[in-house]
Amino acid sequence: MKESTIERHLVEGVKRLGGMCIKFTSPGTPGVPDRLIITSEGRIIFAELKTEVGYLSKIQKYTIGQMMKRGADVRVVKGIDGVRQLLAEIEGGGI
């Protein structure tokens, strides 16, 4: 399955739960996650989307590590199953 299809499922699911799922870009800072999720309760999650067989590049690993080191909630979401798990966590209030 294409990453764009996975991304569409995430965006639609977050919206269905009352949140926002913003395309995240940061010119000059390579390796930032694909999406910025703001839940209906105001929690912020950065999501890097991958296909089931996709992997993080070195710069993505570095940037995500630096974000997490500073307390950011960053998730690497693999495939539709990963999207479903994240949406269930958001819906259940685990986030």
PyMOL Python script that loads the backbone (N, CA, C, O; Angstrom):
from pymol import cmd

cmd.read_pdbstr("""\
ATOM      1  N   MET A   1       0.838  -1.177   0.000  1.00  0.00           N
ATOM      2  CA  MET A   1       0.000   0.000   0.000  1.00  0.00           C
ATOM      3  C   MET A   1       0.883   1.241   0.000  1.00  0.00           C
ATOM      4  O   MET A   1       1.912   1.278   0.675  1.00  0.00           O
ATOM      5  N   LYS A   2       0.484   2.248  -0.752  1.00  0.00           N
ATOM      6  CA  LYS A   2       1.253   3.487  -0.861  1.00  0.00           C
ATOM      7  C   LYS A   2       1.195   4.296   0.431  1.00  0.00           C
ATOM      8  O   LYS A   2       0.213   4.254   1.172  1.00  0.00           O
ATOM      9  N   GLU A   3       2.267   5.027   0.674  1.00  0.00           N
ATOM     10  CA  GLU A   3       2.318   5.893   1.850  1.00  0.00           C
ATOM     11  C   GLU A   3       1.213   6.949   1.803  1.00  0.00           C
ATOM     12  O   GLU A   3       0.666   7.317   2.842  1.00  0.00           O
ATOM     13  N   SER A   4       0.882   7.440   0.605  1.00  0.00           N
ATOM     14  CA  SER A   4      -0.172   8.451   0.474  1.00  0.00           C
ATOM     15  C   SER A   4      -1.531   7.900   0.916  1.00  0.00           C
ATOM     16  O   SER A   4      -2.341   8.639   1.475  1.00  0.00           O
ATOM     17  N   THR A   5      -1.786   6.626   0.675  1.00  0.00           N
ATOM     18  CA  THR A   5      -3.036   6.001   1.108  1.00  0.00           C
ATOM     19  C   THR A   5      -3.066   5.875   2.623  1.00  0.00           C
ATOM     20  O   THR A   5      -4.094   6.125   3.254  1.00  0.00           O
ATOM     21  N   ILE A   6      -1.952   5.493   3.195  1.00  0.00           N
ATOM     22  CA  ILE A   6      -1.833   5.392   4.651  1.00  0.00           C
ATOM     23  C   ILE A   6      -2.070   6.765   5.280  1.00  0.00           C
ATOM     24  O   ILE A   6      -2.781   6.895   6.276  1.00  0.00           O
ATOM     25  N   GLU A   7      -1.461   7.780   4.678  1.00  0.00           N
ATOM     26  CA  GLU A   7      -1.603   9.147   5.182  1.00  0.00           C
ATOM     27  C   GLU A   7      -3.062   9.594   5.126  1.00  0.00           C
ATOM     28  O   GLU A   7      -3.557  10.214   6.067  1.00  0.00           O
ATOM     29  N   ARG A   8      -3.746   9.285   4.039  1.00  0.00           N
ATOM     30  CA  ARG A   8      -5.157   9.676   3.899  1.00  0.00           C
ATOM     31  C   ARG A   8      -5.998   9.042   5.004  1.00  0.00           C
ATOM     32  O   ARG A   8      -6.868   9.702   5.573  1.00  0.00           O
ATOM     33  N   HIS A   9      -5.750   7.774   5.312  1.00  0.00           N
ATOM     34  CA  HIS A   9      -6.491   7.101   6.382  1.00  0.00           C
ATOM     35  C   HIS A   9      -6.243   7.772   7.731  1.00  0.00           C
ATOM     36  O   HIS A   9      -7.167   7.923   8.531  1.00  0.00           O
ATOM     37  N   LEU A  10      -5.008   8.171   7.982  1.00  0.00           N
ATOM     38  CA  LEU A  10      -4.698   8.857   9.237  1.00  0.00           C
ATOM     39  C   LEU A  10      -5.436  10.190   9.317  1.00  0.00           C
ATOM     40  O   LEU A  10      -6.075  10.492  10.326  1.00  0.00           O
ATOM     41  N   VAL A  11      -5.349  10.977   8.262  1.00  0.00           N
ATOM     42  CA  VAL A  11      -5.992  12.300   8.249  1.00  0.00           C
ATOM     43  C   VAL A  11      -7.500  12.161   8.476  1.00  0.00           C
ATOM     44  O   VAL A  11      -8.069  12.865   9.310  1.00  0.00           O
ATOM     45  N   GLU A  12      -8.141  11.261   7.742  1.00  0.00           N
ATOM     46  CA  GLU A  12      -9.586  11.068   7.880  1.00  0.00           C
ATOM     47  C   GLU A  12      -9.953  10.576   9.271  1.00  0.00           C
ATOM     48  O   GLU A  12     -10.944  11.025   9.846  1.00  0.00           O
ATOM     49  N   GLY A  13      -9.162   9.659   9.814  1.00  0.00           N
ATOM     50  CA  GLY A  13      -9.444   9.129  11.137  1.00  0.00           C
ATOM     51  C   GLY A  13      -9.302  10.158  12.240  1.00  0.00           C
ATOM     52  O   GLY A  13     -10.135  10.219  13.145  1.00  0.00           O
ATOM     53  N   VAL A  14      -8.261  10.964  12.174  1.00  0.00           N
ATOM     54  CA  VAL A  14      -8.061  12.003  13.183  1.00  0.00           C
ATOM     55  C   VAL A  14      -9.193  13.024  13.113  1.00  0.00           C
ATOM     56  O   VAL A  14      -9.704  13.455  14.147  1.00  0.00           O
ATOM     57  N   LYS A  15      -9.584  13.410  11.910  1.00  0.00           N
ATOM     58  CA  LYS A  15     -10.703  14.358  11.747  1.00  0.00           C
ATOM     59  C   LYS A  15     -11.996  13.774  12.314  1.00  0.00           C
ATOM     60  O   LYS A  15     -12.764  14.476  12.971  1.00  0.00           O
ATOM     61  N   ARG A  16     -12.233  12.486  12.056  1.00  0.00           N
ATOM     62  CA  ARG A  16     -13.435  11.813  12.556  1.00  0.00           C
ATOM     63  C   ARG A  16     -13.486  11.867  14.087  1.00  0.00           C
ATOM     64  O   ARG A  16     -14.565  11.927  14.676  1.00  0.00           O
ATOM     65  N   LEU A  17     -12.317  11.845  14.720  1.00  0.00           N
ATOM     66  CA  LEU A  17     -12.237  11.894  16.184  1.00  0.00           C
ATOM     67  C   LEU A  17     -12.217  13.321  16.730  1.00  0.00           C
ATOM     68  O   LEU A  17     -12.039  13.532  17.930  1.00  0.00           O
ATOM     69  N   GLY A  18     -12.400  14.300  15.839  1.00  0.00           N
ATOM     70  CA  GLY A  18     -12.474  15.697  16.285  1.00  0.00           C
ATOM     71  C   GLY A  18     -11.142  16.410  16.369  1.00  0.00           C
ATOM     72  O   GLY A  18     -11.063  17.517  16.901  1.00  0.00           O
ATOM     73  N   GLY A  19     -10.098  15.793  15.851  1.00  0.00           N
ATOM     74  CA  GLY A  19      -8.774  16.408  15.898  1.00  0.00           C
ATOM     75  C   GLY A  19      -8.377  17.028  14.570  1.00  0.00           C
ATOM     76  O   GLY A  19      -9.162  17.082  13.622  1.00  0.00           O
ATOM     77  N   MET A  20      -7.161  17.484  14.531  1.00  0.00           N
ATOM     78  CA  MET A  20      -6.568  18.050  13.320  1.00  0.00           C
ATOM     79  C   MET A  20      -5.342  17.220  12.968  1.00  0.00           C
ATOM     80  O   MET A  20      -4.641  16.725  13.850  1.00  0.00           O
ATOM     81  N   CYS A  21      -5.091  17.073  11.670  1.00  0.00           N
ATOM     82  CA  CYS A  21      -3.928  16.310  11.210  1.00  0.00           C
ATOM     83  C   CYS A  21      -3.258  17.145  10.116  1.00  0.00           C
ATOM     84  O   CYS A  21      -3.625  17.063   8.944  1.00  0.00           O
ATOM     85  N   ILE A  22      -2.289  17.934  10.514  1.00  0.00           N
ATOM     86  CA  ILE A  22      -1.677  18.948   9.659  1.00  0.00           C
ATOM     87  C   ILE A  22      -0.423  18.401   8.995  1.00  0.00           C
ATOM     88  O   ILE A  22       0.403  17.754   9.639  1.00  0.00           O
ATOM     89  N   LYS A  23      -0.290  18.667   7.706  1.00  0.00           N
ATOM     90  CA  LYS A  23       0.950  18.317   6.994  1.00  0.00           C
ATOM     91  C   LYS A  23       2.052  19.169   7.598  1.00  0.00           C
ATOM     92  O   LYS A  23       1.935  20.393   7.659  1.00  0.00           O
ATOM     93  N   PHE A  24       3.119  18.525   8.043  1.00  0.00           N
ATOM     94  CA  PHE A  24       4.184  19.219   8.755  1.00  0.00           C
ATOM     95  C   PHE A  24       5.431  19.283   7.886  1.00  0.00           C
ATOM     96  O   PHE A  24       5.987  18.254   7.503  1.00  0.00           O
ATOM     97  N   THR A  25       5.857  20.480   7.585  1.00  0.00           N
ATOM     98  CA  THR A  25       7.125  20.681   6.887  1.00  0.00           C
ATOM     99  C   THR A  25       7.922  21.735   7.643  1.00  0.00           C
ATOM    100  O   THR A  25       7.360  22.632   8.272  1.00  0.00           O
ATOM    101  N   SER A  26       9.208  21.610   7.568  1.00  0.00           N
ATOM    102  CA  SER A  26      10.069  22.558   8.251  1.00  0.00           C
ATOM    103  C   SER A  26      11.265  22.842   7.353  1.00  0.00           C
ATOM    104  O   SER A  26      12.294  22.175   7.464  1.00  0.00           O
ATOM    105  N   PRO A  27      11.141  23.824   6.468  1.00  0.00           N
ATOM    106  CA  PRO A  27      12.253  24.140   5.567  1.00  0.00           C
ATOM    107  C   PRO A  27      13.546  24.372   6.357  1.00  0.00           C
ATOM    108  O   PRO A  27      13.566  25.110   7.342  1.00  0.00           O
ATOM    109  N   GLY A  28      14.590  23.742   5.912  1.00  0.00           N
ATOM    110  CA  GLY A  28      15.873  23.904   6.579  1.00  0.00           C
ATOM    111  C   GLY A  28      16.130  22.878   7.668  1.00  0.00           C
ATOM    112  O   GLY A  28      17.239  22.800   8.198  1.00  0.00           O
ATOM    113  N   THR A  29      15.108  22.083   8.011  1.00  0.00           N
ATOM    114  CA  THR A  29      15.284  21.041   9.013  1.00  0.00           C
ATOM    115  C   THR A  29      14.863  19.713   8.392  1.00  0.00           C
ATOM    116  O   THR A  29      13.678  19.380   8.393  1.00  0.00           O
ATOM    117  N   PRO A  30      15.806  18.963   7.868  1.00  0.00           N
ATOM    118  CA  PRO A  30      15.454  17.689   7.234  1.00  0.00           C
ATOM    119  C   PRO A  30      15.077  16.630   8.264  1.00  0.00           C
ATOM    120  O   PRO A  30      15.529  16.665   9.408  1.00  0.00           O
ATOM    121  N   GLY A  31      14.246  15.695   7.837  1.00  0.00           N
ATOM    122  CA  GLY A  31      13.927  14.547   8.680  1.00  0.00           C
ATOM    123  C   GLY A  31      12.773  14.724   9.638  1.00  0.00           C
ATOM    124  O   GLY A  31      12.543  13.871  10.495  1.00  0.00           O
ATOM    125  N   VAL A  32      12.029  15.837   9.506  1.00  0.00           N
ATOM    126  CA  VAL A  32      10.898  16.031  10.418  1.00  0.00           C
ATOM    127  C   VAL A  32       9.758  15.084  10.045  1.00  0.00           C
ATOM    128  O   VAL A  32       9.630  14.703   8.882  1.00  0.00           O
ATOM    129  N   PRO A  33       8.927  14.701  11.018  1.00  0.00           N
ATOM    130  CA  PRO A  33       7.805  13.807  10.742  1.00  0.00           C
ATOM    131  C   PRO A  33       6.813  14.412   9.737  1.00  0.00           C
ATOM    132  O   PRO A  33       6.760  15.626   9.542  1.00  0.00           O
ATOM    133  N   ASP A  34       6.030  13.521   9.107  1.00  0.00           N
ATOM    134  CA  ASP A  34       5.090  13.924   8.061  1.00  0.00           C
ATOM    135  C   ASP A  34       3.918  14.748   8.562  1.00  0.00           C
ATOM    136  O   ASP A  34       3.512  15.717   7.920  1.00  0.00           O
ATOM    137  N   ARG A  35       3.380  14.368   9.698  1.00  0.00           N
ATOM    138  CA  ARG A  35       2.132  14.959  10.172  1.00  0.00           C
ATOM    139  C   ARG A  35       2.216  15.417  11.622  1.00  0.00           C
ATOM    140  O   ARG A  35       2.914  14.827  12.447  1.00  0.00           O
ATOM    141  N   LEU A  36       1.481  16.486  11.901  1.00  0.00           N
ATOM    142  CA  LEU A  36       1.316  17.023  13.246  1.00  0.00           C
ATOM    143  C   LEU A  36      -0.146  16.801  13.612  1.00  0.00           C
ATOM    144  O   LEU A  36      -1.043  17.363  12.983  1.00  0.00           O
ATOM    145  N   ILE A  37      -0.378  15.987  14.619  1.00  0.00           N
ATOM    146  CA  ILE A  37      -1.740  15.682  15.056  1.00  0.00           C
ATOM    147  C   ILE A  37      -2.029  16.487  16.318  1.00  0.00           C
ATOM    148  O   ILE A  37      -1.237  16.504  17.260  1.00  0.00           O
ATOM    149  N   ILE A  38      -3.180  17.151  16.315  1.00  0.00           N
ATOM    150  CA  ILE A  38      -3.669  17.817  17.518  1.00  0.00           C
ATOM    151  C   ILE A  38      -4.996  17.145  17.852  1.00  0.00           C
ATOM    152  O   ILE A  38      -5.963  17.273  17.102  1.00  0.00           O
ATOM    153  N   THR A  39      -5.044  16.432  18.971  1.00  0.00           N
ATOM    154  CA  THR A  39      -6.257  15.698  19.334  1.00  0.00           C
ATOM    155  C   THR A  39      -7.335  16.676  19.802  1.00  0.00           C
ATOM    156  O   THR A  39      -7.063  17.853  20.036  1.00  0.00           O
ATOM    157  N   SER A  40      -8.556  16.171  19.935  1.00  0.00           N
ATOM    158  CA  SER A  40      -9.659  17.021  20.396  1.00  0.00           C
ATOM    159  C   SER A  40      -9.417  17.528  21.814  1.00  0.00           C
ATOM    160  O   SER A  40     -10.007  18.525  22.230  1.00  0.00           O
ATOM    161  N   GLU A  41      -8.539  16.831  22.563  1.00  0.00           N
ATOM    162  CA  GLU A  41      -8.199  17.269  23.928  1.00  0.00           C
ATOM    163  C   GLU A  41      -6.986  18.191  23.953  1.00  0.00           C
ATOM    164  O   GLU A  41      -6.595  18.678  25.013  1.00  0.00           O
ATOM    165  N   GLY A  42      -6.386  18.432  22.777  1.00  0.00           N
ATOM    166  CA  GLY A  42      -5.260  19.351  22.708  1.00  0.00           C
ATOM    167  C   GLY A  42      -3.886  18.715  22.807  1.00  0.00           C
ATOM    168  O   GLY A  42      -2.883  19.428  22.849  1.00  0.00           O
ATOM    169  N   ARG A  43      -3.816  17.378  22.847  1.00  0.00           N
ATOM    170  CA  ARG A  43      -2.515  16.701  22.855  1.00  0.00           C
ATOM    171  C   ARG A  43      -1.884  16.819  21.480  1.00  0.00           C
ATOM    172  O   ARG A  43      -2.589  16.847  20.472  1.00  0.00           O
ATOM    173  N   ILE A  44      -0.574  16.886  21.433  1.00  0.00           N
ATOM    174  CA  ILE A  44       0.152  17.011  20.174  1.00  0.00           C
ATOM    175  C   ILE A  44       1.010  15.769  19.958  1.00  0.00           C
ATOM    176  O   ILE A  44       1.761  15.341  20.835  1.00  0.00           O
ATOM    177  N   ILE A  45       0.872  15.208  18.764  1.00  0.00           N
ATOM    178  CA  ILE A  45       1.624  14.019  18.380  1.00  0.00           C
ATOM    179  C   ILE A  45       2.217  14.275  17.000  1.00  0.00           C
ATOM    180  O   ILE A  45       1.515  14.716  16.090  1.00  0.00           O
ATOM    181  N   PHE A  46       3.496  14.000  16.849  1.00  0.00           N
ATOM    182  CA  PHE A  46       4.136  14.049  15.538  1.00  0.00           C
ATOM    183  C   PHE A  46       4.134  12.629  14.985  1.00  0.00           C
ATOM    184  O   PHE A  46       4.518  11.692  15.684  1.00  0.00           O
ATOM    185  N   ALA A  47       3.703  12.462  13.732  1.00  0.00           N
ATOM    186  CA  ALA A  47       3.620  11.124  13.140  1.00  0.00           C
ATOM    187  C   ALA A  47       4.440  11.049  11.857  1.00  0.00           C
ATOM    188  O   ALA A  47       4.243  11.831  10.927  1.00  0.00           O
ATOM    189  N   GLU A  48       5.356  10.102  11.831  1.00  0.00           N
ATOM    190  CA  GLU A  48       6.112   9.779  10.624  1.00  0.00           C
ATOM    191  C   GLU A  48       5.477   8.523  10.038  1.00  0.00           C
ATOM    192  O   GLU A  48       5.434   7.485  10.697  1.00  0.00           O
ATOM    193  N   LEU A  49       4.987   8.609   8.814  1.00  0.00           N
ATOM    194  CA  LEU A  49       4.276   7.507   8.186  1.00  0.00           C
ATOM    195  C   LEU A  49       5.186   6.707   7.275  1.00  0.00           C
ATOM    196  O   LEU A  49       5.991   7.261   6.527  1.00  0.00           O
ATOM    197  N   LYS A  50       5.042   5.403   7.352  1.00  0.00           N
ATOM    198  CA  LYS A  50       5.818   4.483   6.520  1.00  0.00           C
ATOM    199  C   LYS A  50       4.910   3.370   6.028  1.00  0.00           C
ATOM    200  O   LYS A  50       3.900   3.053   6.658  1.00  0.00           O
ATOM    201  N   THR A  51       5.271   2.787   4.910  1.00  0.00           N
ATOM    202  CA  THR A  51       4.591   1.574   4.474  1.00  0.00           C
ATOM    203  C   THR A  51       4.992   0.452   5.421  1.00  0.00           C
ATOM    204  O   THR A  51       5.852   0.631   6.283  1.00  0.00           O
ATOM    205  N   GLU A  52       4.370  -0.692   5.254  1.00  0.00           N
ATOM    206  CA  GLU A  52       4.665  -1.833   6.124  1.00  0.00           C
ATOM    207  C   GLU A  52       6.137  -2.231   6.068  1.00  0.00           C
ATOM    208  O   GLU A  52       6.684  -2.755   7.039  1.00  0.00           O
ATOM    209  N   VAL A  53       6.771  -1.982   4.931  1.00  0.00           N
ATOM    210  CA  VAL A  53       8.180  -2.369   4.767  1.00  0.00           C
ATOM    211  C   VAL A  53       9.119  -1.160   4.747  1.00  0.00           C
ATOM    212  O   VAL A  53      10.325  -1.309   4.551  1.00  0.00           O
ATOM    213  N   GLY A  54       8.566   0.027   4.950  1.00  0.00           N
ATOM    214  CA  GLY A  54       9.382   1.244   4.917  1.00  0.00           C
ATOM    215  C   GLY A  54      10.270   1.357   6.143  1.00  0.00           C
ATOM    216  O   GLY A  54      10.033   0.712   7.165  1.00  0.00           O
ATOM    217  N   TYR A  55      11.284   2.178   6.024  1.00  0.00           N
ATOM    218  CA  TYR A  55      12.214   2.364   7.146  1.00  0.00           C
ATOM    219  C   TYR A  55      12.626   3.831   7.228  1.00  0.00           C
ATOM    220  O   TYR A  55      12.502   4.576   6.256  1.00  0.00           O
ATOM    221  N   LEU A  56      13.113   4.235   8.386  1.00  0.00           N
ATOM    222  CA  LEU A  56      13.565   5.602   8.596  1.00  0.00           C
ATOM    223  C   LEU A  56      14.951   5.796   8.004  1.00  0.00           C
ATOM    224  O   LEU A  56      15.809   4.917   8.089  1.00  0.00           O
ATOM    225  N   SER A  57      15.155   6.965   7.401  1.00  0.00           N
ATOM    226  CA  SER A  57      16.492   7.321   6.932  1.00  0.00           C
ATOM    227  C   SER A  57      17.325   7.744   8.146  1.00  0.00           C
ATOM    228  O   SER A  57      16.787   7.947   9.235  1.00  0.00           O
ATOM    229  N   LYS A  58      18.623   7.873   7.952  1.00  0.00           N
ATOM    230  CA  LYS A  58      19.505   8.303   9.050  1.00  0.00           C
ATOM    231  C   LYS A  58      19.092   9.664   9.591  1.00  0.00           C
ATOM    232  O   LYS A  58      19.062   9.864  10.806  1.00  0.00           O
ATOM    233  N   ILE A  59      18.771  10.605   8.699  1.00  0.00           N
ATOM    234  CA  ILE A  59      18.397  11.943   9.156  1.00  0.00           C
ATOM    235  C   ILE A  59      17.058  11.919   9.883  1.00  0.00           C
ATOM    236  O   ILE A  59      16.865  12.676  10.834  1.00  0.00           O
ATOM    237  N   GLN A  60      16.134  11.068   9.456  1.00  0.00           N
ATOM    238  CA  GLN A  60      14.864  10.941  10.175  1.00  0.00           C
ATOM    239  C   GLN A  60      15.094  10.373  11.570  1.00  0.00           C
ATOM    240  O   GLN A  60      14.513  10.863  12.539  1.00  0.00           O
ATOM    241  N   LYS A  61      15.929   9.353  11.684  1.00  0.00           N
ATOM    242  CA  LYS A  61      16.244   8.789  12.998  1.00  0.00           C
ATOM    243  C   LYS A  61      16.846   9.848  13.911  1.00  0.00           C
ATOM    244  O   LYS A  61      16.486   9.950  15.084  1.00  0.00           O
ATOM    245  N   TYR A  62      17.760  10.630  13.363  1.00  0.00           N
ATOM    246  CA  TYR A  62      18.418  11.668  14.157  1.00  0.00           C
ATOM    247  C   TYR A  62      17.411  12.726  14.621  1.00  0.00           C
ATOM    248  O   TYR A  62      17.334  13.048  15.807  1.00  0.00           O
ATOM    249  N   THR A  63      16.644  13.259  13.672  1.00  0.00           N
ATOM    250  CA  THR A  63      15.708  14.344  13.995  1.00  0.00           C
ATOM    251  C   THR A  63      14.635  13.866  14.967  1.00  0.00           C
ATOM    252  O   THR A  63      14.317  14.559  15.934  1.00  0.00           O
ATOM    253  N   ILE A  64      14.086  12.702  14.717  1.00  0.00           N
ATOM    254  CA  ILE A  64      13.069  12.162  15.618  1.00  0.00           C
ATOM    255  C   ILE A  64      13.668  11.924  17.004  1.00  0.00           C
ATOM    256  O   ILE A  64      13.024  12.206  18.014  1.00  0.00           O
ATOM    257  N   GLY A  65      14.867  11.418  17.056  1.00  0.00           N
ATOM    258  CA  GLY A  65      15.547  11.210  18.340  1.00  0.00           C
ATOM    259  C   GLY A  65      15.739  12.510  19.102  1.00  0.00           C
ATOM    260  O   GLY A  65      15.540  12.560  20.316  1.00  0.00           O
ATOM    261  N   GLN A  66      16.123  13.556  18.395  1.00  0.00           N
ATOM    262  CA  GLN A  66      16.304  14.859  19.030  1.00  0.00           C
ATOM    263  C   GLN A  66      14.977  15.414  19.550  1.00  0.00           C
ATOM    264  O   GLN A  66      14.928  16.010  20.625  1.00  0.00           O
ATOM    265  N   MET A  67      13.916  15.218  18.793  1.00  0.00           N
ATOM    266  CA  MET A  67      12.590  15.669  19.227  1.00  0.00           C
ATOM    267  C   MET A  67      12.142  14.918  20.472  1.00  0.00           C
ATOM    268  O   MET A  67      11.637  15.518  21.420  1.00  0.00           O
ATOM    269  N   MET A  68      12.329  13.600  20.463  1.00  0.00           N
ATOM    270  CA  MET A  68      11.922  12.776  21.610  1.00  0.00           C
ATOM    271  C   MET A  68      12.755  13.091  22.846  1.00  0.00           C
ATOM    272  O   MET A  68      12.243  13.081  23.965  1.00  0.00           O
ATOM    273  N   LYS A  69      14.036  13.370  22.642  1.00  0.00           N
ATOM    274  CA  LYS A  69      14.934  13.731  23.739  1.00  0.00           C
ATOM    275  C   LYS A  69      14.422  14.970  24.481  1.00  0.00           C
ATOM    276  O   LYS A  69      14.684  15.153  25.670  1.00  0.00           O
ATOM    277  N   ARG A  70      13.696  15.804  23.758  1.00  0.00           N
ATOM    278  CA  ARG A  70      13.152  17.035  24.330  1.00  0.00           C
ATOM    279  C   ARG A  70      11.705  16.882  24.787  1.00  0.00           C
ATOM    280  O   ARG A  70      11.045  17.863  25.130  1.00  0.00           O
ATOM    281  N   GLY A  71      11.221  15.643  24.787  1.00  0.00           N
ATOM    282  CA  GLY A  71       9.894  15.378  25.335  1.00  0.00           C
ATOM    283  C   GLY A  71       8.756  15.338  24.330  1.00  0.00           C
ATOM    284  O   GLY A  71       7.600  15.205  24.732  1.00  0.00           O
ATOM    285  N   ALA A  72       9.038  15.446  23.046  1.00  0.00           N
ATOM    286  CA  ALA A  72       7.974  15.405  22.043  1.00  0.00           C
ATOM    287  C   ALA A  72       7.444  13.982  21.899  1.00  0.00           C
ATOM    288  O   ALA A  72       8.196  13.012  21.993  1.00  0.00           O
ATOM    289  N   ASP A  73       6.152  13.877  21.673  1.00  0.00           N
ATOM    290  CA  ASP A  73       5.504  12.590  21.406  1.00  0.00           C
ATOM    291  C   ASP A  73       5.592  12.349  19.904  1.00  0.00           C
ATOM    292  O   ASP A  73       4.811  12.910  19.135  1.00  0.00           O
ATOM    293  N   VAL A  74       6.539  11.519  19.489  1.00  0.00           N
ATOM    294  CA  VAL A  74       6.762  11.236  18.065  1.00  0.00           C
ATOM    295  C   VAL A  74       6.488   9.761  17.842  1.00  0.00           C
ATOM    296  O   VAL A  74       6.996   8.904  18.564  1.00  0.00           O
ATOM    297  N   ARG A  75       5.683   9.478  16.839  1.00  0.00           N
ATOM    298  CA  ARG A  75       5.329   8.098  16.518  1.00  0.00           C
ATOM    299  C   ARG A  75       5.746   7.769  15.096  1.00  0.00           C
ATOM    300  O   ARG A  75       5.564   8.581  14.188  1.00  0.00           O
ATOM    301  N   VAL A  76       6.295   6.599  14.901  1.00  0.00           N
ATOM    302  CA  VAL A  76       6.535   6.062  13.571  1.00  0.00           C
ATOM    303  C   VAL A  76       5.397   5.076  13.328  1.00  0.00           C
ATOM    304  O   VAL A  76       5.295   4.046  13.994  1.00  0.00           O
ATOM    305  N   VAL A  77       4.552   5.409  12.369  1.00  0.00           N
ATOM    306  CA  VAL A  77       3.334   4.657  12.101  1.00  0.00           C
ATOM    307  C   VAL A  77       3.541   3.855  10.819  1.00  0.00           C
ATOM    308  O   VAL A  77       3.739   4.419   9.743  1.00  0.00           O
ATOM    309  N   LYS A  78       3.492   2.534  10.951  1.00  0.00           N
ATOM    310  CA  LYS A  78       3.752   1.656   9.802  1.00  0.00           C
ATOM    311  C   LYS A  78       2.454   1.017   9.319  1.00  0.00           C
ATOM    312  O   LYS A  78       1.829   0.232  10.033  1.00  0.00           O
ATOM    313  N   GLY A  79       2.063   1.361   8.108  1.00  0.00           N
ATOM    314  CA  GLY A  79       0.922   0.733   7.460  1.00  0.00           C
ATOM    315  C   GLY A  79      -0.422   1.090   8.072  1.00  0.00           C
ATOM    316  O   GLY A  79      -0.510   1.841   9.044  1.00  0.00           O
ATOM    317  N   ILE A  80      -1.464   0.527   7.473  1.00  0.00           N
ATOM    318  CA  ILE A  80      -2.833   0.771   7.940  1.00  0.00           C
ATOM    319  C   ILE A  80      -3.025   0.241   9.357  1.00  0.00           C
ATOM    320  O   ILE A  80      -3.736   0.856  10.151  1.00  0.00           O
ATOM    321  N   ASP A  81      -2.407  -0.887   9.685  1.00  0.00           N
ATOM    322  CA  ASP A  81      -2.536  -1.412  11.048  1.00  0.00           C
ATOM    323  C   ASP A  81      -1.972  -0.438  12.072  1.00  0.00           C
ATOM    324  O   ASP A  81      -2.545  -0.263  13.147  1.00  0.00           O
ATOM    325  N   GLY A  82      -0.856   0.193  11.743  1.00  0.00           N
ATOM    326  CA  GLY A  82      -0.284   1.206  12.627  1.00  0.00           C
ATOM    327  C   GLY A  82      -1.199   2.401  12.793  1.00  0.00           C
ATOM    328  O   GLY A  82      -1.318   2.948  13.889  1.00  0.00           O
ATOM    329  N   VAL A  83      -1.851   2.816  11.704  1.00  0.00           N
ATOM    330  CA  VAL A  83      -2.816   3.922  11.767  1.00  0.00           C
ATOM    331  C   VAL A  83      -3.976   3.531  12.684  1.00  0.00           C
ATOM    332  O   VAL A  83      -4.385   4.313  13.542  1.00  0.00           O
ATOM    333  N   ARG A  84      -4.500   2.325  12.500  1.00  0.00           N
ATOM    334  CA  ARG A  84      -5.624   1.860  13.335  1.00  0.00           C
ATOM    335  C   ARG A  84      -5.248   1.846  14.810  1.00  0.00           C
ATOM    336  O   ARG A  84      -6.044   2.246  15.659  1.00  0.00           O
ATOM    337  N   GLN A  85      -4.039   1.388  15.119  1.00  0.00           N
ATOM    338  CA  GLN A  85      -3.594   1.341  16.514  1.00  0.00           C
ATOM    339  C   GLN A  85      -3.496   2.741  17.108  1.00  0.00           C
ATOM    340  O   GLN A  85      -3.926   2.971  18.238  1.00  0.00           O
ATOM    341  N   LEU A  86      -2.927   3.683  16.344  1.00  0.00           N
ATOM    342  CA  LEU A  86      -2.800   5.056  16.842  1.00  0.00           C
ATOM    343  C   LEU A  86      -4.174   5.690  17.036  1.00  0.00           C
ATOM    344  O   LEU A  86      -4.413   6.353  18.045  1.00  0.00           O
ATOM    345  N   LEU A  87      -5.083   5.491  16.074  1.00  0.00           N
ATOM    346  CA  LEU A  87      -6.433   6.054  16.192  1.00  0.00           C
ATOM    347  C   LEU A  87      -7.170   5.462  17.385  1.00  0.00           C
ATOM    348  O   LEU A  87      -7.889   6.179  18.081  1.00  0.00           O
ATOM    349  N   ALA A  88      -7.002   4.166  17.634  1.00  0.00           N
ATOM    350  CA  ALA A  88      -7.632   3.530  18.795  1.00  0.00           C
ATOM    351  C   ALA A  88      -7.090   4.127  20.084  1.00  0.00           C
ATOM    352  O   ALA A  88      -7.838   4.340  21.038  1.00  0.00           O
ATOM    353  N   GLU A  89      -5.798   4.394  20.112  1.00  0.00           N
ATOM    354  CA  GLU A  89      -5.188   5.000  21.308  1.00  0.00           C
ATOM    355  C   GLU A  89      -5.734   6.406  21.535  1.00  0.00           C
ATOM    356  O   GLU A  89      -6.045   6.790  22.662  1.00  0.00           O
ATOM    357  N   ILE A  90      -5.847   7.170  20.444  1.00  0.00           N
ATOM    358  CA  ILE A  90      -6.397   8.525  20.557  1.00  0.00           C
ATOM    359  C   ILE A  90      -7.844   8.460  21.023  1.00  0.00           C
ATOM    360  O   ILE A  90      -8.243   9.187  21.934  1.00  0.00           O
ATOM    361  N   GLU A  91      -8.625   7.593  20.401  1.00  0.00           N
ATOM    362  CA  GLU A  91     -10.056   7.477  20.734  1.00  0.00           C
ATOM    363  C   GLU A  91     -10.266   7.022  22.161  1.00  0.00           C
ATOM    364  O   GLU A  91     -11.185   7.485  22.835  1.00  0.00           O
ATOM    365  N   GLY A  92      -9.417   6.113  22.629  1.00  0.00           N
ATOM    366  CA  GLY A  92      -9.550   5.593  23.980  1.00  0.00           C
ATOM    367  C   GLY A  92      -9.033   6.520  25.059  1.00  0.00           C
ATOM    368  O   GLY A  92      -9.148   6.224  26.249  1.00  0.00           O
ATOM    369  N   GLY A  93      -8.468   7.636  24.650  1.00  0.00           N
ATOM    370  CA  GLY A  93      -7.957   8.597  25.619  1.00  0.00           C
ATOM    371  C   GLY A  93      -6.593   8.231  26.168  1.00  0.00           C
ATOM    372  O   GLY A  93      -6.128   8.829  27.138  1.00  0.00           O
ATOM    373  N   GLY A  94      -5.947   7.248  25.550  1.00  0.00           N
ATOM    374  CA  GLY A  94      -4.616   6.846  26.008  1.00  0.00           C
ATOM    375  C   GLY A  94      -3.559   7.855  25.672  1.00  0.00           C
ATOM    376  O   GLY A  94      -2.406   7.728  26.083  1.00  0.00           O
ATOM    377  N   ILE A  95      -3.956   8.864  24.919  1.00  0.00           N
ATOM    378  CA  ILE A  95      -2.997   9.910  24.537  1.00  0.00           C
ATOM    379  C   ILE A  95      -3.421  11.207  25.185  1.00  0.00           C
ATOM    380  O   ILE A  95      -2.761  12.231  25.005  1.00  0.00           O
TER     381      ILE A  95
END
""", "prot")
cmd.dss("prot")
cmd.show_as("cartoon", "prot")
cmd.util.cbc("prot")
cmd.orient("prot")
